[in-house]
Every structure is written in C-alpha cells, then in structure tokens.
Amino acid sequence: MNSEAQVRTTNQATGDTDTARPALAGFANALPPHVWFCVSAIFHYLGPAFAVLLFAQVGVLGMAWLRIATAALIFAPLTRPWTVFARADRSARLLLLTFGICLAVMNCAFYLALARLPISLVAAIEFVGTIGVALVGLRSRRNVAALVIAVAGTLLLIDIKWSSDPVGLFWAFLNGALFIGYIVLGHRIAQTGIGIAGLGTAMAIAFLVVLPVGFSEALPALSAPQLLIAAIGVGICSSVIPYICDQLAMARLPRASFALMLSLLPLTATLIGVVVLRQVPSLTDCFGIALVVAGVAMHKPAQE
C-alpha cells in the first residue's frame, strides 16, 4: 500500500472529515518536529517515575497493563483500531502486529527492569541501543562528531555501575533491544502515513497481548478509585503524550536524527529528578548536560 492509499485508509478508518484532518495536520506541522520530541522527552521518564511508586500496591505487570490499557482506551474512539486493521493490506497488518507486540513486551520489560535496577542504569542501557540506530545514516563528519559529544555527555550524566542482579539486567537489555524496534517500526509507521491511527491500532494489539499476564495483578487498582486514577495518570504520561509526540516528530525527522536526539533523555531525567525528587545534579552532571545539548545542537539532519 503506498503512502497516499494509506492516508486514505486512515481517513476512512478514523472518520476524519475533509476539513478536520487538514486543520489537525496544520497544527502539527506548525511546530518544528524538535518541539514535539522535547515534549515526548519530558514525559518519557516522568510517567515511569510515578509508576515505580505504585509497584508496592499494584504488581509490576499489572502496572504495565494499566499503562497500556489507558492508552488503548483513549486511542480507541479516536482512531477506531478495529477498522484500521480490517481495511489495511497484508503488509500493513504485519507491521501493526509487530509494532503492537513490540510495545507490549517493551513496556513489560521496562517495568520489570525498574523493579530491580536503578532507573539510571536502565536508562543507560536503553540509550546504548539507540547509538547503533544513530550511526546509520549520519553521512557526515559533523554528525559523527555530534554523536560522540552527545554520548560523552550521556556517560557523564549517568553513573553506569554493573549490577549483581542478572534477572534485572536481562529485562533491561531486552527493553533496550525492543526500544530499537520501537524506533525502527514507529518510524516506518510515521513515514507511511498511517500515523496516529496506526499507533492506536498497535496499542490495542499490545493491550490484548499483555491482558493474560497483567490483568490479575491490576485488580487491586480496579477496586480502589484513587489508585486507579493514579494509574491512569501514569498511562497518559507514559504512553499517550510521548507516543503521539514521537509520531509527530518521526514523520518529519530522519531515523538517525531521531535516534541521536534521544540522547536528550538523560537531560530530561535529570531535570525531572530536580523538580520531582529534589535530586540536585553535581557539577559533572551539569557538564554532561551541556555536552548533550551541544551535540544535539550541532547535528544536522540528513535530507531524506
């Protein structure tokens, strides 16, 4: 299915009118893709930081399922995933299924790692995987230098320590590997024109994949209104706002550029630590932040 056909399919599947869709697209395109990425970067660890606080009351997999369920239920009336999937051709269905499974396992692995390891170590392992994606398509010495500077800043920001927890490390590395899959598959969906409708469909698939292992652990939250509201808030911060912003950024940024900009995540994690957890960064951390910002600023996106 070509891009034009996929856009038509999305329009039909989501019920967009001829006037509403251009207005929404105009609003999305009015802001630079880097703005959408920065919004995503802010929420990337904000939601999980609050999720860790809920692990004692809701099981880890239960929290992962509630995160995915929240996003799936919000996307469902907007994107009508059942219609998008039904009208997609075979290759598009395979892409959506793969993306949905990737989202499901990645979220579960991420939370299982956070339950055993410091968030800084999980973040470090997650970022290492994106380096390989950024290396593909750099195409210039300037961009290679930008990557080196950003990685150096990240290593200064994150105190990488080995762990004696092999199970936690397994989940962390699995999450890192699947995060690469999220970038590659998410970029393909964004570039084909399926966009937000494809994301909503993949999230519905992820909801079904995690249901057998997460529903029973999520039951305590379903009977406690305050806990349920907190879990819904985590889901919105973790899987709705950042994933939508990622799609809007991916649609206009080359894959290598998007992967390099992910080096900003340690910066946002540090700022969230200051504001939410009152963890004041050291001088070394501040220098690392400066290097990351400099590396991203000097990077020149490839013309694709």
N, C-alpha and C positions, 0 to 999 in steps of 0.2 A: 504494500500500500504506500503510495507516495505521500509527501507532506500535505499537499492540497486535499487529497482524499481523506487523510486522517483528520485534518481540521474540520472537513465537512462532517465526518463521523462524530467528532467531538461536539460540534454544534448541535447535531440532531440528538445526541445522547444526553446532553446536559440541558436541552431545551432553551438554549440561548436564543434571544431574538436578534434580528439584524442590527438593531440599534444598541442593545445592551452589551453585546460582545465587543464591538469596536470601542465603546466607552470604557469598558474594563481594560481592554488591551492598551488603550491610550493612556490610562492612568498608570499601568505597569511600566510602559515604555517611557513615561515622562521622567522617571527617576533613573539614574545610572544603575547598571547591574551591581556595581560595588556597594551601593546603598542597601539593596536587598540582601546582599551577602553579609554586610555588617549587622543587620537586624537578626539574621539567622545565627551569626556567631555569638551574639549576646545571649540568645536563648538556648544555644547548644548544650551548655552545662548548667544553666540556671534551673531548668526543669529537673535534670538528674540530681542536682544538689539537694533539692527538696525531696526527691524520691527516696534518697538514702535515709532521710529522717522517718520515712514511713515503713521501712523494711521491718521494723520491730512489730508493727501492727498488721501489716499485710505481707504475705510471703513475697519473695523476690520475683518469682514467675507470675504471681498474682498481680504485682505492681506493673510488670511488663505488659501483661494482658490488659490491664485497666488503661495504661497509656495508649496502647494500640486501639482498644475499643473506643476510647474517647474520640480519637482522630477519625476512626472509621465511621462513627455515628454522626460526626459533624460533616464529614465529606459526603456521606450517602445522599442526603436530599439535594445537595448542590451539584453533584456530578453523576448521580444515577449509575453507579458502577455496573449493575446487572445489565443495563442497556449498552454501555460502552463495551463490555466484554462480549455480549451477544453479537454486536454489529462489527466487531473487529475481525480481521482476517487471521489466518493461522499463525503467521509470524508475529503479529501484534499480540495475539493471545499468549504466545510463548514468552514474549518479552514481559508482559504484565504478570504472568505467573511467576517467572523467575524473579522479577523485582519484588513481588509480594512475599515470596519465600525468603528472599534476602533480608527484607525489612523485619520479618518475624524473628528469624534466627539471630540477626544482628542485635535487635533490641534485647532479646533474652540473654545473649552472651554478654552484652554491655552491663546489664544489671547484675548478672551472676559474678562478673569480674569486680564490680564496685562493692559487692557484698564482702569480698575477701581482700581486696587490694586498695591502697590509697588512690584517690582519683587522679593524682599527678602521674602515677605510674601507668594507669590505664590510658590517660591522655597521651603520654609519651609514646606508648606502643601504637596507639591509634594514629598518631601523626606520622610515625615512621613509614607506615604503609603508603601514605599519600605522596611520599617523596618519589617513589617509583613512577607514580602517575604524572607528577610534575616534570620528571625528567624526559618523558615522552612529549615531543612537540615543543621543546624550549626554543630550538632553532637559532639561537644567537648566544654569543659570549656574555652579552649583557644579562640575559635571563638566567644563564648558568650562575653568574656571579650573584644575581639577586637570590637565587635558591640557596647558595652557600651561605650568604649573610643571614637569610631568614632561618635556616636550620641552626646556624651558630647561636642565634638569639634564642631559639627554642630550647636548645640544650642548656643554655644558661638559666632560662626560666624554670625549667623542670629539673628537680633534683632526682635524677634517674638512679634508683637503687634496685639491685636484684632482690628477688623475693624467694623465701623458702616455701612458698605455697604453690606447688606445681599445678594444682587444680585451678587456682585463681589465674595463674599465668596462661593456662590453656584457654580459658574463656577470654582473657584479654587479647591474646593473639588471634583467636577466632574472630572476635569483634573487629580487630584491626584489618584482618583479611576481608571480612564482609563489608567493611567501610569502603574499601577499594571498589568492591562490587556495587555498592550504593552510588558511588561517584560515576562509574562507567555506565551502569544501567540507567541511573537517573538522568545523566547527560543525553543518552540515546533517546529517552522518552521526551525530554525537553526539546531536543532538536527535531524530532519527527512531527511535532505539532500536537501530540496528544496532551501534553502539559498537565495541568491540574486535574483534568478528568482522569488521566492515566494514573496519577498519584492516588486519587481517591479509590480507583479500582484496585490498585496494588495494596492499599491499606485494608480494603475489605477482604482481600485474599489473606493478608497477614493476620487479620482478626480470626479467620477460620482456622489457620494453621496453629495459632497459639491457644485456641479455645480448649483443646483436650488437656493441656498441661497447666494452664493458668487459671481457669475458671474456679476450681475448688479453692485455690489459695486466695482468690479475690473475694470470696464470700463474706469475710468479716467487714469489708468496706461497703458491700451492698446493703448491709443491715445497720450501718452507722452513718447517718446523713453527713456529719461533719467530716468524717474520714473520706466519704465518697466525694464530697466537694473538693477536698484537698487533692485526691487522686485525679479528678477531672482537670483541676488546675495544672497538675503535673503533665497530664496528657496534652493539654493545649500548648503549654510552654515547650514541651519536648518534641511533639510530633505534628502539630498543626502549623504553628507560626514558622518554625525553622524550615520545615519541609516545603511549604509554599514558597517561602523566600528563596530557598535553594533552586526550585524550579524556575522562578523568575530570573535568577542570576544565571543558571546554567543555559537558559535559552539564548543568552546573548554573550556568554563568555566561553572561550575555548576551554576544553577539558583541562589542559595543562595549567592554564591561568587560574581556573577554579581550584585545582589541587594545591597550587602554590599559595593561594590566599588562605587556605585552611591553616597555614602557619599562624594566622591571627588568633586561632582558638586559645592558645596558651595566654595570650594577652587578655582576651575577654574573661578567661578563667581567673586570672589574677585580679582583674577589676571586680569580678563578682565576689571573690574572696574578701576583698577590702570592704565592699558595701554590705554584703550579706553576712559574712562570717567574721568580719573585722580582723582579717589576716593582712597586716601591713607588709608590703614587699620590701626586700632588702635592696641595697644599692646594686648588687649583682642582678637582682630581678629587674630593676629599672633599666639597667644597661641592656639586658636581654630584650626587654620590651622595645627599646629604641632600635636595636638591630632588626627585630622582626618588622617593625613599621618601615624602616629604611629599605629592607629587602623587598617588601611588597610594593613600596612606592616606586622603586627603580625598575620593577618588572614591566616589560612592555608586551601586552597581549599579542599573540600571533594573529595575523589576518586570515581567518578561515571562512 
